[in-house]
Amino acid sequence: MNEHLILMTIYAFKKVTISDISRYGVIHVSTAYNFAKRLESQELLKLEKDTNDKRNTFIVLTEEGHSLVENIFNQYDITNNSIYRAAQDYYEQMFHFPSFSDEHYLVSQLQGKMFLDGINQCHDHLRKNLLDAD
């Protein structure tokens, strides 16, 4: 899960820091760093020093990491999504789907507002990058 989050965050923003991953994923900085190092050893991402300030390190996807993320997108099946399944169950009981704001509220109560803010930012960047790619 943490590795997936890291890969998706980098894909969304193209270039991130460990602090960015920690903030958007709501995970501890040391956890983000340890998982990033594991992904680096698998050659899915690389850590690069900022050319202007060597104290800053950025993380970018390798070509292999980029391909893996795109394969994940291509294989995604919405019927395996727990929120989608819950909405389907809701529909069967209530004869209509819950509103987006209802689902948004429930997820924020379960995961926290910071989690949703991070997801929304990543989603905005993904949408922009995917639309720009076409």
N, C-alpha and C positions, 0 to 999 in steps of 0.2 A: 504494500500500500504506500509506504513512504517513497519507495523508488519510483512508483508510478506518478505520485504527486510531484516529485522533483522533475521527472522527465516532462510532464505536462506543463509545469510552470515555466521551464526553460523554453519549451516549444512556444508557449503563449507570448513570452516577453523577448525571446531570441537571446537575451544576455541578462543574467541575473547574478546576484551575490548570495552568499549563504544566508545573510540576514533577510533578503527578499523571500527566499524559500521558507525560512522559519516563520516569517510574518504571514505569508499567504497560506501556508499549510498549517499554521497554528501548532508548530512543533518546536522543540527546543533547538537552539543553534547547534549544539553538539550532535544531536540526532541528525539534523540536516547535513552536517559536515561528514559524519561517519557514512551515511548512505551515499552521499555524493562521491566520497572516495571509493566506495565499492563500485559505483557505476563507472567511475573513471578507470578502475582496474579492468572493467569489462569493455573498455573502449567505447562507451556510449556517450560520454561527455568528456570535456577537458576543462581544466582550470587554467585561466590565463591571467597573468598580472596586468594591471592597468598600465598602459605605456606612460601616462602622465603622473601617476602616483603609485609606486610599487607596493604601497601598503594595502591597496585594494586588489581583490581577486575576483574575477568574473568567471561565471560558468557558462559554457556554450555546448550545444549538442555537436557531436561528431556526425559525419555522414551516416554512420551505422545507427546512431541514436535517433537521428531524424527519420530514417527509414523505419525503425521500430515503432516510433510514435504514429507514423502514417499507417503502418500495418494494423496497429491497435484501432485506429479510427475506422479502417476498412472492415474490420472484423466485429465491430461493436454491434450488439444486438439489444435493442431497447427493451425487449421482453424480459431480459435478465436484470433490468434496473428495478431496484426495490421500490423506489418512489413511483415509478410507472405502474408496477404491479399493485401497489397500494391504491393508486388512483383508479385502476381498473376494478379493484374490489369495491371501492367507494361507489363507482358507477353502478355496479351490479346491485348494491344495496339501496342507493339513493336515486337511481335513474338519471343522474347527471354527474359530470366530472366536478371535482372540487375546483374552485377558482384558483388562479395562479397565486393570488395574494394569500389564500388559505394555506396552500402548500408551502409557500415562502415562509409564512408564520410558523408552521409546524417544524420545518427544517431548522429555522433559526432558534426555536425553543430546544430542539434536540442537540444541535451542534454549536450554537452560539452565534451572535451577530458578527464577530470578527471572522469566523469561518465563512459565513455567507458573503461578507464584504470581499474577502479574498477570492472566493469563487466567482463573484460578479466581475471583479477586475480581470481575472484570468479569462473569463468568458468573453469579455469585451475585446481583449487582445487577440484571443483565438479567432473570433468572428472577423476582426479587422485583418488579421494575417491570412486567414483562409479566403476571404473575399479578395484581398490584394493578390493572392496567388493565382487566381483564375485569369 
